[in-house]
């Protein structure tokens, strides 16, 4: 096996830098050593090779023909090494996407399925912005959103996800079957702390149901839908909730709809800027949301 006859790497680096800058001082600054150390390394290299690599002038180093030949080879070699090292050590660029939606949609619909996104797009870091108020999809506050509304937002693409039907609901343990039994149980209210109005509330429900003696201002009040749902499951009263967000509890029998009427609220849409309709990261989040199990409607394009 042939062994390569090579001088020390430190002497080759010192020479290449000095040749490139035509200055021992500038080479020293680049390599974070002293000019004396550069000169010492270059002289050691010349002794090892048995040739002069520089013509030393008062304020400049001038390459000899042998020095020029070695400098050209080293420059190509070091460039190639640097390129390979950068490629091998490069950290993949991760994409961060912020999705804004209501706390209940985030907790009860999206979060159980984040694993699907991790599996299909491990390079995307998802951030959830939970709020009842719409936020700017400016790439700073948020990039994409799930909102309820009429689906008409200027400059945004809106794709319908699911309907939003509000129903009276409670634990079956309360034994409610008739609407006139409601007055003997507490009402559970959901009032978000933000300024946005609750889409459907007991006052609106009572205007249609006209239950005698029902005080729609009394009862338990929660600023979080998930807490209101938990209170209903815990037999604390009757809540007015989106059927789509309590589908699991209804199917498992932990909640029931004892009576009507029910109200159609505004549907939920997936919303993102028109200008980013071809953005691969936005499309990845879109595909993930549309793949989440649970009552997706026919998409409106």
C-alpha positions as CSV (number, residue, x, y, z in Angstrom):
1,X,0.0,0.0,0.0
2,X,1.4,3.4,-1.1
3,X,1.6,6.1,1.6
4,X,1.1,9.7,0.6
5,X,4.1,12.0,1.1
6,X,2.5,15.1,2.5
7,X,3.8,18.0,4.6
8,X,1.9,19.0,7.7
9,X,-1.6,20.4,7.1
10,X,-0.9,23.4,9.3
11,X,2.1,24.4,7.1
12,X,0.0,23.9,4.0
13,X,-2.8,26.1,5.4
14,X,-0.3,28.8,6.4
15,X,1.3,28.8,3.0
16,X,-2.0,28.9,1.1
17,X,-3.4,31.8,3.2
18,X,-0.1,33.7,2.8
19,X,-0.1,33.1,-0.9
20,X,-3.7,34.2,-1.3
21,X,-3.2,37.4,0.7
22,X,0.4,37.9,-0.4
23,X,1.0,38.8,3.2
24,X,2.0,36.9,6.3
25,X,0.2,39.5,8.5
26,X,-3.2,39.1,6.7
27,X,-2.8,35.3,6.7
28,X,-2.2,35.4,10.4
29,X,-5.4,37.4,11.0
30,X,-7.4,34.9,9.0
31,X,-6.0,31.9,10.8
32,X,-5.9,33.6,14.2
33,X,-2.2,33.1,14.8
34,X,0.8,35.5,14.8
35,X,2.6,36.6,11.7
36,X,5.7,35.0,13.2
37,X,3.9,31.6,13.3
38,X,3.0,31.9,9.6
39,X,6.5,32.7,8.7
40,X,7.8,29.8,10.7
41,X,5.3,27.3,9.1
42,X,6.2,28.5,5.6
43,X,9.9,28.2,6.2
44,X,9.4,24.7,7.5
45,X,7.4,23.8,4.4
46,X,10.2,25.2,2.1
47,X,12.8,23.2,4.0
48,X,10.7,20.0,3.7
49,X,10.2,20.5,0.0
50,X,13.7,21.8,-0.7
51,X,12.4,24.8,-2.7
52,X,11.7,28.5,-2.2
53,X,8.0,29.3,-2.3
54,X,8.2,33.1,-1.9
55,X,10.4,35.9,-3.0
56,X,10.4,38.0,0.2
57,X,10.0,41.7,-0.4
58,X,9.8,44.4,2.3
59,X,6.0,44.8,2.2
60,X,4.9,41.8,0.0
61,X,5.3,38.1,-0.5
62,X,5.8,37.2,-4.2
63,X,5.3,33.6,-5.3
64,X,8.0,31.7,-7.1
65,X,7.0,29.5,-10.0
66,X,7.1,26.5,-7.6
67,X,5.1,28.4,-5.1
68,X,2.5,29.3,-7.7
69,X,2.2,25.7,-8.7
70,X,1.6,24.6,-5.1
71,X,-0.7,27.5,-4.4
72,X,-3.0,26.6,-7.3
73,X,-3.2,22.9,-6.3
74,X,-3.9,23.8,-2.6
75,X,-6.6,26.4,-3.5
76,X,-8.5,23.8,-5.5
77,X,-8.1,21.1,-2.9
78,X,-9.1,23.3,0.0
79,X,-12.2,24.6,-1.9
80,X,-13.3,21.0,-2.6
81,X,-12.8,20.0,1.1
82,X,-14.7,23.1,2.3
83,X,-17.6,22.4,-0.1
84,X,-17.9,18.7,1.0
85,X,-17.7,19.7,4.7
86,X,-20.4,22.3,4.3
87,X,-22.7,19.8,2.5
88,X,-22.2,17.0,5.0
89,X,-22.6,19.2,8.1
90,X,-25.4,21.4,6.8
91,X,-28.4,21.3,9.1
92,X,-31.7,20.9,7.1
93,X,-33.7,24.2,7.1
94,X,-36.9,23.7,9.2
95,X,-40.1,25.4,8.3
96,X,-42.2,27.0,11.1
97,X,-45.9,27.5,10.4
98,X,-48.4,29.1,12.8
99,X,-52.0,28.0,12.5
100,X,-54.6,30.1,14.3
101,X,-57.9,28.6,15.5
102,X,-60.2,28.5,18.4
103,X,-59.0,26.7,21.6
104,X,-61.7,24.1,21.3
105,X,-60.9,23.2,17.6
106,X,-57.2,23.1,18.5
107,X,-57.6,20.8,21.6
108,X,-60.6,18.7,20.5
109,X,-60.0,18.3,16.8
110,X,-56.4,19.1,15.7
111,X,-54.0,18.1,18.5
112,X,-54.9,14.4,18.6
113,X,-53.8,14.2,14.9
114,X,-50.5,16.2,15.0
115,X,-48.7,12.9,14.6
116,X,-50.0,12.7,11.0
117,X,-48.2,15.9,10.2
118,X,-45.0,14.8,11.9
119,X,-45.0,11.6,10.0
120,X,-45.6,13.2,6.6
121,X,-43.6,16.4,7.0
122,X,-41.0,16.0,9.8
123,X,-39.3,19.2,8.7
124,X,-42.3,21.4,9.6
125,X,-42.6,22.8,13.1
126,X,-46.3,23.6,13.8
127,X,-47.3,26.4,16.2
128,X,-50.9,26.7,17.3
129,X,-52.3,30.2,18.0
130,X,-55.4,29.6,20.0
131,X,-57.8,32.6,20.0
132,X,-61.5,33.3,19.3
133,X,-60.5,36.5,17.5
134,X,-59.4,36.4,13.8
135,X,-55.8,37.4,13.5
136,X,-53.7,38.6,10.5
137,X,-52.4,35.9,8.3
138,X,-49.3,38.0,7.6
139,X,-46.7,35.3,8.2
140,X,-45.8,36.9,11.5
141,X,-48.9,36.5,13.7
142,X,-50.1,33.5,11.8
143,X,-49.8,31.8,8.4
144,X,-53.0,29.8,8.1
145,X,-56.2,29.6,10.1
146,X,-59.4,27.7,10.9
147,X,-62.2,30.2,11.3
148,X,-65.9,30.2,11.5
149,X,-67.8,32.6,9.3
150,X,-69.4,33.0,5.9
151,X,-66.3,32.0,4.0
152,X,-65.8,35.5,2.4
153,X,-62.6,37.1,3.5
154,X,-60.9,39.4,0.9
155,X,-57.5,38.2,-0.3
156,X,-57.9,34.8,1.4
157,X,-58.8,31.3,0.1
158,X,-61.5,29.7,2.2
159,X,-62.2,25.9,2.1
160,X,-65.1,24.6,4.1
161,X,-64.3,22.1,6.7
162,X,-67.4,21.3,8.7
163,X,-70.8,22.7,9.8
164,X,-71.4,24.2,13.2
165,X,-74.7,23.0,14.6
166,X,-75.5,24.1,18.2
167,X,-77.6,21.8,20.4
168,X,-78.6,21.6,24.0
169,X,-76.5,18.8,25.6
170,X,-76.1,17.3,29.0
171,X,-75.1,14.1,30.8
172,X,-77.6,11.2,30.4
173,X,-77.4,10.9,34.2
174,X,-79.5,14.1,34.5
175,X,-82.5,12.3,33.0
176,X,-83.7,15.2,30.9
177,X,-86.2,14.4,28.2
178,X,-88.6,17.3,28.0
179,X,-87.8,20.9,27.4
180,X,-89.9,22.0,30.4
181,X,-87.5,20.2,32.7
182,X,-84.7,22.6,31.8
183,X,-85.7,25.2,34.5
184,X,-84.8,22.7,37.2
185,X,-81.1,22.5,36.0
186,X,-78.3,24.9,35.7
187,X,-77.4,26.4,32.4
188,X,-73.8,26.2,31.3
189,X,-72.6,29.3,29.4
190,X,-69.6,29.8,27.2
191,X,-68.5,33.4,27.0
192,X,-65.0,34.0,25.6
193,X,-62.9,36.7,27.2
194,X,-62.1,38.3,23.9
195,X,-64.4,40.9,22.5
196,X,-65.9,38.6,19.9
197,X,-69.5,37.7,20.5
198,X,-70.5,34.1,21.2
199,X,-72.0,32.8,18.0
200,X,-75.0,31.1,19.6
201,X,-76.0,31.6,23.3
202,X,-78.9,30.7,25.6
203,X,-80.6,34.0,25.1
204,X,-80.9,33.4,21.4
205,X,-82.0,29.8,22.0
206,X,-84.7,30.9,24.4
207,X,-86.2,33.4,21.9
208,X,-87.1,30.4,19.8
209,X,-87.7,27.8,22.5
210,X,-89.8,30.1,24.7
211,X,-89.4,27.9,27.8
212,X,-91.6,29.4,30.6
213,X,-89.7,30.6,33.6
214,X,-86.2,30.0,32.2
215,X,-83.6,32.6,33.4
216,X,-81.0,32.6,30.7
217,X,-78.7,34.9,32.7
218,X,-78.2,32.4,35.5
219,X,-75.9,29.4,35.6
220,X,-72.2,28.5,35.2
221,X,-70.1,30.7,32.9
222,X,-66.8,29.5,31.3
223,X,-64.4,31.4,29.1
224,X,-63.2,28.1,27.5
225,X,-65.5,25.8,25.5
226,X,-63.6,22.7,26.6
227,X,-64.3,23.6,30.3
228,X,-68.0,24.0,29.5
229,X,-68.0,20.6,27.8
230,X,-66.3,19.0,30.8
231,X,-68.9,20.6,33.1
232,X,-71.7,19.1,31.0
233,X,-70.1,15.7,31.0
234,X,-69.7,16.1,34.8
235,X,-73.4,16.5,35.3
236,X,-73.1,20.2,36.3
237,X,-75.9,21.4,34.0
238,X,-77.0,21.8,30.4
239,X,-74.7,23.4,27.8
240,X,-75.3,24.8,24.3
241,X,-72.5,23.4,22.3
242,X,-71.4,22.7,18.7
243,X,-72.4,19.2,17.8
244,X,-69.3,18.8,15.7
245,X,-67.0,19.6,18.7
246,X,-68.7,17.1,21.0
247,X,-69.1,14.3,18.5
248,X,-67.0,11.9,20.5
249,X,-69.0,12.4,23.7
250,X,-72.3,12.0,21.8
251,X,-71.1,8.7,20.1
252,X,-69.8,7.4,23.4
253,X,-73.0,8.3,25.3
254,X,-71.3,10.6,27.8
255,X,-73.4,13.5,26.4
256,X,-76.9,13.4,24.9
257,X,-79.2,15.9,23.1
258,X,-82.3,15.7,25.3
259,X,-84.4,18.1,23.1
260,X,-84.4,20.9,20.6
261,X,-84.4,23.4,19.1
262,X,-81.0,23.4,17.5
263,X,-79.3,26.2,15.6
264,X,-77.1,26.3,12.6
265,X,-74.1,28.5,13.3
266,X,-71.5,29.6,10.8
267,X,-69.4,26.8,9.4
268,X,-65.7,26.4,9.9
269,X,-63.3,27.1,7.1
270,X,-59.6,26.6,6.4
271,X,-58.3,30.0,5.4
272,X,-54.9,31.1,3.9
273,X,-53.7,34.0,1.8
274,X,-54.4,33.9,-1.9
275,X,-50.7,34.9,-2.5
276,X,-49.6,31.7,-0.8
277,X,-51.8,29.2,-2.7
278,X,-48.7,27.5,-4.1
279,X,-46.5,27.7,-1.0
280,X,-45.4,24.1,-0.4
281,X,-45.5,24.6,3.4
282,X,-49.0,26.0,3.4
283,X,-50.1,23.2,1.1
284,X,-48.6,20.6,3.5
285,X,-50.6,22.1,6.4
286,X,-53.7,22.2,4.2
287,X,-53.3,18.5,3.2
288,X,-52.8,17.6,6.9
289,X,-55.9,19.5,8.0
290,X,-58.1,18.0,5.3
291,X,-56.8,14.5,6.3
292,X,-57.8,14.9,9.9
293,X,-60.7,12.5,10.6
294,X,-64.1,13.8,11.7
295,X,-66.9,15.2,9.7
296,X,-65.2,17.0,6.8
297,X,-67.7,18.5,4.4
298,X,-67.4,18.7,0.7
299,X,-64.7,21.2,0.0
300,X,-65.6,24.5,-1.7
301,X,-62.9,25.8,-4.0
